[in-house]
Amino acid sequence: MKKLYSAQDLLMLGHLKSVLEARGIRCVLRNLHLTAAVGQLPPIECWPELWVSEDEQYAEAQAVLTRAFAPLKSVKKSWKCRGCDEVIEGQFLECWKCGARRPRAAASGKGT
């Protein structure tokens, strides 16, 4: 068993556990109740942890988390509004200036 990830947010860890298990990677959450020790121990040492049950699945689990945390291509790339020619940051689906919807090609990361 190997520790894969630790975070203060238990909901995030639960989601990541579900993502991994959906891909057939068995894992467990540990330190769920250690927050009671904060003050006696450093806070970061009390965070819940996500552990991979099978050591041979560790590299695969790391790759899955890397993909899960990678920003979407559409978020990285700005797009140009067809309604008013305003350049809009990639995370937005509508133009702030005229309200036009983002083109589908830009939303999928295939163009601007």
The first five atom37 places (N, CA, C, CB, O) and aatype in JSON, in Angstrom:
{
  "aatype": [12, 11, 11, 10, 18, 15, 0, 5, 3, 10, 10, 12, 10, 7, 8, 10, 11, 15, 19, 10, 6, 0, 1, 7, 9, 1, 4, 19, 10, 1, 2, 10, 8, 10, 16, 0, 0, 19, 7, 5, 10, 14, 14, 9, 6, 4, 17, 14, 6, 10, 17, 19, 15, 6, 3, 6, 5, 18, 0, 6, 0, 5, 0, 19, 10, 16, 1, 0, 13, 0, 14, 10, 11, 15, 19, 11, 11, 15, 17, 11, 4, 1, 7, 4, 3, 6, 19, 9, 6, 7, 5, 13, 10, 6, 4, 17, 11, 4, 7, 0, 1, 1, 14, 1, 0, 0, 0, 15, 7, 11, 7, 16],
  "atom_mask": [
    [1, 1, 1, 1, 1],
    [1, 1, 1, 1, 1],
    [1, 1, 1, 1, 1],
    [1, 1, 1, 1, 1],
    [1, 1, 1, 1, 1],
    [1, 1, 1, 1, 1],
    [1, 1, 1, 1, 1],
    [1, 1, 1, 1, 1],
    [1, 1, 1, 1, 1],
    [1, 1, 1, 1, 1],
    [1, 1, 1, 1, 1],
    [1, 1, 1, 1, 1],
    [1, 1, 1, 1, 1],
    [1, 1, 1, 0, 1],
    [1, 1, 1, 1, 1],
    [1, 1, 1, 1, 1],
    [1, 1, 1, 1, 1],
    [1, 1, 1, 1, 1],
    [1, 1, 1, 1, 1],
    [1, 1, 1, 1, 1],
    [1, 1, 1, 1, 1],
    [1, 1, 1, 1, 1],
    [1, 1, 1, 1, 1],
    [1, 1, 1, 0, 1],
    [1, 1, 1, 1, 1],
    [1, 1, 1, 1, 1],
    [1, 1, 1, 1, 1],
    [1, 1, 1, 1, 1],
    [1, 1, 1, 1, 1],
    [1, 1, 1, 1, 1],
    [1, 1, 1, 1, 1],
    [1, 1, 1, 1, 1],
    [1, 1, 1, 1, 1],
    [1, 1, 1, 1, 1],
    [1, 1, 1, 1, 1],
    [1, 1, 1, 1, 1],
    [1, 1, 1, 1, 1],
    [1, 1, 1, 1, 1],
    [1, 1, 1, 0, 1],
    [1, 1, 1, 1, 1],
    [1, 1, 1, 1, 1],
    [1, 1, 1, 1, 1],
    [1, 1, 1, 1, 1],
    [1, 1, 1, 1, 1],
    [1, 1, 1, 1, 1],
    [1, 1, 1, 1, 1],
    [1, 1, 1, 1, 1],
    [1, 1, 1, 1, 1],
    [1, 1, 1, 1, 1],
    [1, 1, 1, 1, 1],
    [1, 1, 1, 1, 1],
    [1, 1, 1, 1, 1],
    [1, 1, 1, 1, 1],
    [1, 1, 1, 1, 1],
    [1, 1, 1, 1, 1],
    [1, 1, 1, 1, 1],
    [1, 1, 1, 1, 1],
    [1, 1, 1, 1, 1],
    [1, 1, 1, 1, 1],
    [1, 1, 1, 1, 1],
    [1, 1, 1, 1, 1],
    [1, 1, 1, 1, 1],
    [1, 1, 1, 1, 1],
    [1, 1, 1, 1, 1],
    [1, 1, 1, 1, 1],
    [1, 1, 1, 1, 1],
    [1, 1, 1, 1, 1],
    [1, 1, 1, 1, 1],
    [1, 1, 1, 1, 1],
    [1, 1, 1, 1, 1],
    [1, 1, 1, 1, 1],
    [1, 1, 1, 1, 1],
    [1, 1, 1, 1, 1],
    [1, 1, 1, 1, 1],
    [1, 1, 1, 1, 1],
    [1, 1, 1, 1, 1],
    [1, 1, 1, 1, 1],
    [1, 1, 1, 1, 1],
    [1, 1, 1, 1, 1],
    [1, 1, 1, 1, 1],
    [1, 1, 1, 1, 1],
    [1, 1, 1, 1, 1],
    [1, 1, 1, 0, 1],
    [1, 1, 1, 1, 1],
    [1, 1, 1, 1, 1],
    [1, 1, 1, 1, 1],
    [1, 1, 1, 1, 1],
    [1, 1, 1, 1, 1],
    [1, 1, 1, 1, 1],
    [1, 1, 1, 0, 1],
    [1, 1, 1, 1, 1],
    [1, 1, 1, 1, 1],
    [1, 1, 1, 1, 1],
    [1, 1, 1, 1, 1],
    [1, 1, 1, 1, 1],
    [1, 1, 1, 1, 1],
    [1, 1, 1, 1, 1],
    [1, 1, 1, 1, 1],
    [1, 1, 1, 0, 1],
    [1, 1, 1, 1, 1],
    [1, 1, 1, 1, 1],
    [1, 1, 1, 1, 1],
    [1, 1, 1, 1, 1],
    [1, 1, 1, 1, 1],
    [1, 1, 1, 1, 1],
    [1, 1, 1, 1, 1],
    [1, 1, 1, 1, 1],
    [1, 1, 1, 1, 1],
    [1, 1, 1, 0, 1],
    [1, 1, 1, 1, 1],
    [1, 1, 1, 0, 1],
    [1, 1, 1, 1, 1]
  ],
  "atom_positions": [
    [[0.86, -1.17, 0.0], [0.0, 0.0, 0.0], [0.91, 1.24, 0.0], [-0.98, 0.0, 1.24], [1.87, 1.32, 0.76]],
    [[0.57, 2.2, -0.88], [1.38, 3.42, -1.0], [0.49, 4.65, -0.93], [2.18, 3.42, -2.31], [-0.62, 4.66, -1.46]],
    [[1.0, 5.68, -0.25], [0.26, 6.95, -0.18], [0.37, 7.66, -1.52], [0.79, 7.85, 0.97], [1.46, 7.83, -2.06]],
    [[-0.78, 8.06, -2.05], [-0.83, 8.7, -3.36], [-1.02, 10.2, -3.25], [-1.94, 8.11, -4.19], [-0.38, 10.96, -3.98]],
    [[-1.9, 10.63, -2.34], [-2.27, 12.05, -2.31], [-2.81, 12.4, -0.93], [-3.33, 12.37, -3.4], [-3.39, 11.56, -0.25]],
    [[-2.61, 13.63, -0.53], [-3.13, 14.14, 0.74], [-3.69, 15.53, 0.5], [-2.04, 14.16, 1.84], [-3.1, 16.33, -0.23]],
    [[-4.83, 15.82, 1.1], [-5.45, 17.14, 0.94], [-6.31, 17.44, 2.16], [-6.29, 17.2, -0.36], [-6.79, 16.54, 2.84]],
    [[-6.5, 18.7, 2.42], [-7.33, 19.12, 3.54], [-8.81, 18.84, 3.25], [-7.12, 20.61, 3.83], [-9.59, 18.64, 4.17]],
    [[-9.18, 18.83, 1.98], [-10.57, 18.69, 1.56], [-10.95, 17.21, 1.4], [-10.81, 19.44, 0.25], [-10.54, 16.56, 0.44]],
    [[-11.73, 16.71, 2.34], [-12.15, 15.31, 2.31], [-13.06, 15.02, 1.11], [-12.87, 14.96, 3.59], [-13.02, 13.92, 0.56]],
    [[-13.86, 15.99, 0.69], [-14.72, 15.78, -0.48], [-13.88, 15.56, -1.74], [-15.66, 16.98, -0.67], [-14.22, 14.72, -2.58]],
    [[-12.79, 16.3, -1.87], [-11.89, 16.13, -3.01], [-11.3, 14.73, -3.0], [-10.77, 17.19, -3.0], [-11.25, 14.06, -4.04]],
    [[-10.85, 14.29, -1.84], [-10.27, 12.95, -1.76], [-11.31, 11.88, -2.08], [-9.68, 12.71, -0.37], [-10.99, 10.89, -2.75]],
    [[-12.53, 12.06, -1.62], [-13.6, 11.11, -1.93], [-13.86, 11.04, -3.43], [0.0, 0.0, 0.0], [-14.07, 9.96, -3.98]],
    [[-13.84, 12.2, -4.08], [-14.02, 12.24, -5.53], [-12.88, 11.53, -6.24], [-14.13, 13.7, -6.02], [-13.1, 10.73, -7.15]],
    [[-11.65, 11.82, -5.83], [-10.5, 11.17, -6.47], [-10.53, 9.67, -6.27], [-9.19, 11.75, -5.92], [-10.18, 8.91, -7.17]],
    [[-10.94, 9.24, -5.09], [-11.08, 7.8, -4.82], [-12.09, 7.19, -5.79], [-11.53, 7.55, -3.35], [-11.84, 6.11, -6.33]],
    [[-13.2, 7.86, -6.01], [-14.21, 7.36, -6.95], [-13.67, 7.29, -8.37], [-15.45, 8.26, -6.91], [-13.93, 6.33, -9.09]],
    [[-12.91, 8.32, -8.78], [-12.32, 8.33, -10.12], [-11.37, 7.14, -10.29], [-11.55, 9.67, -10.37], [-11.41, 6.46, -11.31]],
    [[-10.55, 6.9, -9.3], [-9.6, 5.79, -9.38], [-10.31, 4.44, -9.39], [-8.62, 5.85, -8.22], [-9.97, 3.55, -10.17]],
    [[-11.3, 4.29, -8.51], [-12.02, 3.02, -8.44], [-12.81, 2.74, -9.72], [-12.96, 3.01, -7.23], [-12.99, 1.58, -10.09]],
    [[-13.27, 3.78, -10.39], [-13.97, 3.61, -11.66], [-13.03, 3.04, -12.73], [-14.56, 4.95, -12.13], [-13.48, 2.45, -13.71]],
    [[-11.74, 3.21, -12.53], [-10.74, 2.67, -13.46], [-10.12, 1.37, -12.94], [-9.64, 3.7, -13.7], [-9.12, 0.9, -13.47]],
    [[-10.73, 0.81, -11.91], [-10.28, -0.48, -11.39], [-9.1, -0.41, -10.46], [0.0, 0.0, 0.0], [-8.45, -1.42, -10.2]],
    [[-8.8, 0.77, -9.94], [-7.68, 0.94, -9.02], [-8.23, 0.97, -7.59], [-6.86, 2.25, -9.34], [-8.93, 1.91, -7.21]],
    [[-7.92, -0.05, -6.82], [-8.4, -0.11, -5.45], [-7.61, 0.86, -4.58], [-8.29, -1.54, -4.89], [-6.39, 0.93, -4.67]],
    [[-8.32, 1.61, -3.74], [-7.67, 2.57, -2.86], [-8.49, 2.76, -1.59], [-7.48, 3.92, -3.58], [-9.66, 2.37, -1.51]],
    [[-7.85, 3.36, -0.59], [-8.5, 3.61, 0.69], [-8.18, 5.02, 1.16], [-8.05, 2.57, 1.76], [-7.16, 5.6, 0.78]],
    [[-9.07, 5.56, 1.98], [-8.83, 6.85, 2.63], [-8.35, 6.58, 4.05], [-10.13, 7.75, 2.62], [-8.9, 5.72, 4.75]],
    [[-7.34, 7.31, 4.47], [-6.8, 7.15, 5.83], [-6.73, 8.52, 6.49], [-5.39, 6.48, 5.79], [-6.84, 9.56, 5.84]],
    [[-6.54, 8.5, 7.8], [-6.43, 9.72, 8.64], [-7.72, 10.54, 8.63], [-5.27, 10.59, 8.15], [-7.67, 11.76, 8.72]],
    [[-8.86, 9.88, 8.51], [-10.12, 10.61, 8.42], [-10.48, 11.33, 9.72], [-11.24, 9.66, 8.06], [-11.19, 12.34, 9.68]],
    [[-10.01, 10.85, 10.84], [-10.38, 11.43, 12.13], [-9.19, 12.05, 12.86], [-11.03, 10.38, 13.0], [-9.28, 12.32, 14.05]],
    [[-8.11, 12.26, 12.16], [-6.89, 12.77, 12.78], [-6.95, 14.28, 13.04], [-5.7, 12.45, 11.91], [-6.08, 14.81, 13.71]],
    [[-7.96, 14.96, 12.52], [-8.05, 16.41, 12.72], [-8.17, 16.77, 14.2], [-9.26, 16.97, 11.96], [-7.87, 17.9, 14.59]],
    [[-8.6, 15.84, 15.02], [-8.67, 16.08, 16.46], [-7.29, 16.32, 17.06], [-9.34, 14.9, 17.16], [-7.17, 16.9, 18.14]],
    [[-6.23, 15.88, 16.37], [-4.87, 16.04, 16.87], [-4.22, 17.35, 16.45], [-4.02, 14.89, 16.39], [-3.09, 17.64, 16.85]],
    [[-4.93, 18.16, 15.64], [-4.36, 19.45, 15.22], [-4.08, 20.28, 16.47], [-5.34, 20.22, 14.24], [-4.93, 20.41, 17.35]],
    [[-2.91, 20.82, 16.51], [-2.45, 21.55, 17.7], [-1.37, 20.76, 18.4], [0.0, 0.0, 0.0], [-0.37, 21.32, 18.86]],
    [[-1.57, 19.46, 18.47], [-0.54, 18.57, 19.01], [0.41, 18.14, 17.89], [-1.19, 17.33, 19.67], [1.59, 17.87, 18.12]],
    [[-0.12, 18.09, 16.68], [0.64, 17.75, 15.48], [0.48, 18.88, 14.47], [0.16, 16.39, 14.87], [-0.5, 19.63, 14.53]],
    [[1.43, 19.03, 13.55], [1.26, 20.04, 12.5], [0.0, 19.76, 11.69], [2.51, 20.08, 11.57], [-0.28, 18.6, 11.4]],
    [[-0.77, 20.79, 11.33], [-2.02, 20.58, 10.6], [-1.89, 19.72, 9.34], [-2.6, 21.91, 10.22], [-2.74, 18.87, 9.09]],
    [[-0.83, 19.94, 8.57], [-0.69, 19.18, 7.32], [-0.49, 17.69, 7.58], [0.49, 19.73, 6.5], [-0.82, 16.87, 6.73]],
    [[0.04, 17.34, 8.74], [0.22, 15.94, 9.09], [-1.1, 15.27, 9.45], [1.2, 15.81, 10.26], [-1.19, 14.04, 9.52]],
    [[-2.14, 16.07, 9.67], [-3.45, 15.56, 10.06], [-4.44, 15.49, 8.91], [-4.03, 16.43, 11.15], [-5.58, 15.08, 9.1]],
    [[-4.02, 15.88, 7.73], [-4.9, 15.85, 6.57], [-5.24, 14.41, 6.2], [-4.26, 16.57, 5.38], [-4.41, 13.52, 6.38]],
    [[-6.44, 14.18, 5.69], [-6.79, 12.86, 5.18], [-5.89, 12.49, 4.0], [-8.27, 12.8, 4.77], [-5.39, 13.36, 3.29]],
    [[-5.7, 11.19, 3.81], [-4.8, 10.71, 2.77], [-5.5, 9.67, 1.9], [-3.53, 10.11, 3.39], [-6.37, 8.93, 2.35]],
    [[-5.1, 9.63, 0.64], [-5.58, 8.64, -0.32], [-4.43, 7.67, -0.6], [-6.09, 9.31, -1.64], [-3.36, 8.08, -1.04]],
    [[-4.67, 6.4, -0.35], [-3.66, 5.38, -0.52], [-4.1, 4.38, -1.58], [-3.36, 4.67, 0.81], [-5.27, 4.0, -1.63]],
    [[-3.17, 3.94, -2.42], [-3.42, 2.9, -3.41], [-3.18, 1.56, -2.72], [-2.51, 3.07, -4.69], [-2.13, 1.34, -2.12]],
    [[-4.16, 0.66, -2.81], [-4.07, -0.64, -2.12], [-3.01, -1.55, -2.7], [-5.41, -1.34, -2.17], [-2.3, -2.24, -1.96]],
    [[-2.88, -1.57, -4.02], [-1.93, -2.46, -4.7], [-0.75, -1.64, -5.22], [-2.61, -3.23, -5.87], [-0.93, -0.75, -6.05]],
    [[0.44, -1.94, -4.72], [1.63, -1.19, -5.12], [1.84, -1.14, -6.63], [2.86, -1.79, -4.46], [2.29, -0.13, -7.16]],
    [[1.5, -2.23, -7.32], [1.72, -2.28, -8.78], [0.77, -1.36, -9.54], [1.56, -3.71, -9.28], [0.97, -1.12, -10.73]],
    [[-0.27, -0.84, -8.89], [-1.19, 0.1, -9.53], [-0.84, 1.57, -9.24], [-2.62, -0.18, -9.08], [-1.52, 2.48, -9.7]],
    [[0.21, 1.78, -8.49], [0.58, 3.13, -8.06], [0.89, 4.05, -9.25], [1.79, 3.07, -7.14], [0.38, 5.17, -9.31]],
    [[1.7, 3.59, -10.19], [2.07, 4.43, -11.35], [0.84, 4.77, -12.18], [3.12, 3.71, -12.23], [0.69, 5.9, -12.64]],
    [[-0.05, 3.8, -12.36], [-1.28, 4.04, -13.11], [-2.15, 5.07, -12.37], [-2.06, 2.73, -13.31], [-2.73, 5.95, -13.0]],
    [[-2.22, 4.95, -11.06], [-3.01, 5.89, -10.25], [-2.44, 7.31, -10.36], [-3.04, 5.45, -8.78], [-3.2, 8.27, -10.46]],
    [[-1.12, 7.44, -10.34], [-0.5, 8.74, -10.51], [-0.87, 9.35, -11.86], [1.03, 8.63, -10.39], [-1.17, 10.54, -11.95]],
    [[-0.86, 8.54, -12.91], [-1.2, 9.02, -14.25], [-2.65, 9.48, -14.3], [-0.94, 7.92, -15.31], [-2.96, 10.49, -14.92]],
    [[-3.54, 8.74, -13.65], [-4.96, 9.11, -13.63], [-5.13, 10.45, -12.92], [-5.81, 8.02, -12.93], [-5.87, 11.31, -13.4]],
    [[-4.45, 10.64, -11.79], [-4.56, 11.91, -11.06], [-3.95, 13.06, -11.86], [-3.88, 11.81, -9.7], [-4.48, 14.18, -11.83]],
    [[-2.87, 12.81, -12.56], [-2.26, 13.86, -13.39], [-3.25, 14.33, -14.44], [-0.97, 13.34, -14.06], [-3.39, 15.53, -14.67]],
    [[-3.95, 13.38, -15.08], [-4.96, 13.76, -16.07], [-6.14, 14.46, -15.42], [-5.44, 12.52, -16.83], [-6.7, 15.4, -15.98]],
    [[-6.52, 14.01, -14.23], [-7.66, 14.62, -13.53], [-7.38, 16.07, -13.15], [-8.01, 13.8, -12.27], [-8.28, 16.9, -13.16]],
    [[-6.14, 16.38, -12.82], [-5.79, 17.73, -12.41], [-5.35, 18.62, -13.56], [-4.71, 17.67, -11.39], [-5.22, 19.83, -13.38]],
    [[-5.12, 18.05, -14.72], [-4.7, 18.84, -15.88], [-5.84, 19.76, -16.31], [-4.25, 17.93, -17.06], [-6.98, 19.32, -16.42]],
    [[-5.53, 21.03, -16.55], [-6.59, 21.93, -17.02], [-7.07, 21.51, -18.41], [-6.09, 23.4, -17.04], [-6.29, 21.02, -19.23]],
    [[-8.34, 21.72, -18.65], [-8.89, 21.43, -19.97], [-8.26, 22.33, -21.01], [-10.43, 21.6, -19.98], [-7.92, 23.47, -20.71]],
    [[-8.09, 21.83, -22.22], [-7.51, 22.63, -23.29], [-8.34, 23.89, -23.54], [-7.4, 21.8, -24.57], [-7.8, 24.94, -23.86]],
    [[-9.65, 23.76, -23.4], [-10.51, 24.91, -23.66], [-10.32, 26.01, -22.62], [-11.98, 24.48, -23.69], [-10.55, 27.19, -22.92]],
    [[-9.9, 25.66, -21.42], [-9.68, 26.66, -20.38], [-8.37, 27.41, -20.62], [-9.67, 26.0, -18.98], [-8.26, 28.59, -20.29]],
    [[-7.41, 26.74, -21.19], [-6.11, 27.37, -21.46], [-6.19, 28.41, -22.56], [-5.1, 26.3, -21.82], [-5.46, 29.41, -22.54]],
    [[-7.07, 28.19, -23.54], [-7.05, 28.98, -24.76], [-8.16, 30.03, -24.78], [-7.16, 28.07, -25.96], [-9.34, 29.7, -24.61]],
    [[-7.79, 31.27, -25.0], [-8.78, 32.34, -25.16], [-9.52, 32.16, -26.47], [-8.12, 33.73, -25.09], [-9.04, 31.46, -27.37]],
    [[-10.69, 32.79, -26.59], [-11.48, 32.7, -27.81], [-12.01, 34.08, -28.17], [-12.65, 31.7, -27.65], [-12.14, 34.96, -27.31]],
    [[-12.31, 34.26, -29.44], [-12.78, 35.54, -29.94], [-14.28, 35.46, -30.2], [-12.02, 35.95, -31.23], [-14.75, 34.57, -30.91]],
    [[-15.03, 36.4, -29.62], [-16.48, 36.44, -29.76], [-16.84, 36.76, -31.21], [-17.1, 37.48, -28.8], [-16.3, 37.69, -31.8]],
    [[-17.75, 35.97, -31.77], [-18.21, 36.21, -33.14], [-19.17, 37.39, -33.21], [-18.89, 34.95, -33.69], [-19.37, 37.97, -34.28]],
    [[-19.76, 37.75, -32.07], [-20.72, 38.85, -32.05], [-20.09, 40.22, -32.0], [0.0, 0.0, 0.0], [-20.57, 41.15, -32.64]],
    [[-18.98, 40.36, -31.23], [-18.41, 41.7, -31.05], [-16.88, 41.73, -31.17], [-18.82, 42.24, -29.7], [-16.28, 42.78, -30.95]],
    [[-16.26, 40.61, -31.51], [-14.8, 40.5, -31.66], [-14.02, 40.7, -30.37], [-14.33, 41.5, -32.66], [-12.81, 40.94, -30.42]],
    [[-14.68, 40.6, -29.23], [-13.99, 40.71, -27.94], [-13.22, 39.41, -27.67], [-15.01, 41.0, -26.78], [-13.73, 38.32, -27.96]],
    [[-12.01, 39.52, -27.14], [-11.24, 38.33, -26.77], [-11.63, 37.96, -25.34], [-9.68, 38.59, -26.9], [-11.55, 38.77, -24.43]],
    [[-12.07, 36.69, -25.17], [-12.58, 36.2, -23.89], [-11.66, 35.11, -23.36], [-14.04, 35.66, -24.05], [-11.17, 34.28, -24.13]],
    [[-11.4, 35.12, -22.05], [-10.57, 34.09, -21.44], [-11.23, 32.72, -21.59], [-10.31, 34.41, -19.94], [-12.46, 32.62, -21.62]],
    [[-10.41, 31.7, -21.68], [-10.87, 30.36, -22.01], [-11.89, 29.73, -21.1], [0.0, 0.0, 0.0], [-12.67, 28.89, -21.55]],
    [[-11.93, 30.1, -19.83], [-12.86, 29.44, -18.91], [-14.31, 29.91, -19.07], [-12.41, 29.66, -17.5], [-15.21, 29.3, -18.49]],
    [[-14.54, 30.98, -19.83], [-15.89, 31.53, -19.96], [-16.6, 30.97, -21.19], [-15.83, 33.04, -20.05], [-16.01, 30.81, -22.25]],
    [[-17.89, 30.67, -21.02], [-18.7, 30.12, -22.11], [-19.51, 31.17, -22.85], [-19.63, 29.07, -21.57], [-20.05, 30.91, -23.92]],
    [[-19.58, 32.37, -22.28], [-20.33, 33.47, -22.9], [-19.48, 34.73, -22.89], [-21.67, 33.71, -22.16], [-18.63, 34.93, -22.02]],
    [[-19.71, 35.57, -23.88], [-19.02, 36.85, -23.97], [-19.53, 37.77, -22.87], [-19.22, 37.49, -25.37], [-20.74, 37.91, -22.69]],
    [[-18.64, 38.4, -22.15], [-19.04, 39.31, -21.07], [-19.63, 40.6, -21.64], [-17.84, 39.63, -20.17], [-20.41, 41.28, -20.98]],
    [[-19.26, 40.92, -22.88], [-19.66, 42.19, -23.46], [-21.04, 42.12, -24.15], [-18.62, 42.65, -24.47], [-21.89, 42.99, -23.93]],
    [[-21.25, 41.09, -24.97], [-22.52, 41.03, -25.72], [-23.38, 39.82, -25.36], [-22.23, 41.0, -27.21], [-24.54, 39.75, -25.78]],
    [[-22.85, 38.88, -24.59], [-23.62, 37.72, -24.16], [-23.68, 36.58, -25.14], [0.0, 0.0, 0.0], [-24.38, 35.59, -24.9]],
    [[-22.96, 36.68, -26.26], [-22.96, 35.61, -27.26], [-22.32, 34.35, -26.68], [-22.22, 36.06, -28.55], [-21.37, 34.44, -25.9]],
    [[-22.83, 33.18, -27.07], [-22.28, 31.9, -26.62], [-20.95, 31.62, -27.32], [-23.27, 30.76, -26.89], [-20.72, 32.05, -28.45]],
    [[-20.1, 30.91, -26.64], [-18.82, 30.48, -27.19], [-19.06, 29.47, -28.31], [-17.91, 29.87, -26.09], [-19.91, 28.59, -28.16]],
    [[-18.35, 29.57, -29.42], [-18.49, 28.58, -30.5], [-18.12, 27.19, -30.01], [-17.63, 28.97, -31.7], [-17.22, 27.05, -29.18]],
    [[-18.77, 26.17, -30.51], [-18.51, 24.79, -30.07], [-17.07, 24.38, -30.32], [-19.43, 23.81, -30.8], [-16.48, 23.73, -29.46]],
    [[-16.49, 24.74, -31.43], [-15.11, 24.37, -31.73], [-14.17, 24.92, -30.7], [-14.7, 24.85, -33.11], [-13.23, 24.24, -30.3]],
    [[-14.39, 26.16, -30.24], [-13.54, 26.76, -29.22], [-13.75, 26.07, -27.88], [-13.82, 28.27, -29.1], [-12.8, 25.9, -27.12]],
    [[-14.97, 25.68, -27.58], [-15.27, 25.03, -26.32], [-14.63, 23.66, -26.23], [-16.77, 24.91, -26.14], [-14.28, 23.22, -25.13]],
    [[-14.45, 22.97, -27.34], [-13.84, 21.65, -27.34], [-12.32, 21.72, -27.44], [-14.4, 20.82, -28.47], [-11.64, 20.69, -27.38]],
    [[-11.77, 22.93, -27.61], [-10.33, 23.1, -27.71], [-9.81, 22.9, -29.11], [0.0, 0.0, 0.0], [-8.59, 22.79, -29.29]],
    [[-10.69, 22.86, -30.13], [-10.27, 22.61, -31.5], [-10.04, 23.88, -32.31], [-11.29, 21.77, -32.19], [-9.67, 23.81, -33.48]],
    [[-10.25, 25.04, -31.69], [-10.02, 26.28, -32.44], [-10.5, 27.48, -31.68], [0.0, 0.0, 0.0], [-10.97, 27.36, -30.55]],
    [[-10.38, 28.66, -32.28], [-10.83, 29.86, -31.61], [-12.11, 30.37, -32.21], [-9.77, 30.92, -31.66], [-12.64, 31.39, -31.77]]
  ]
}
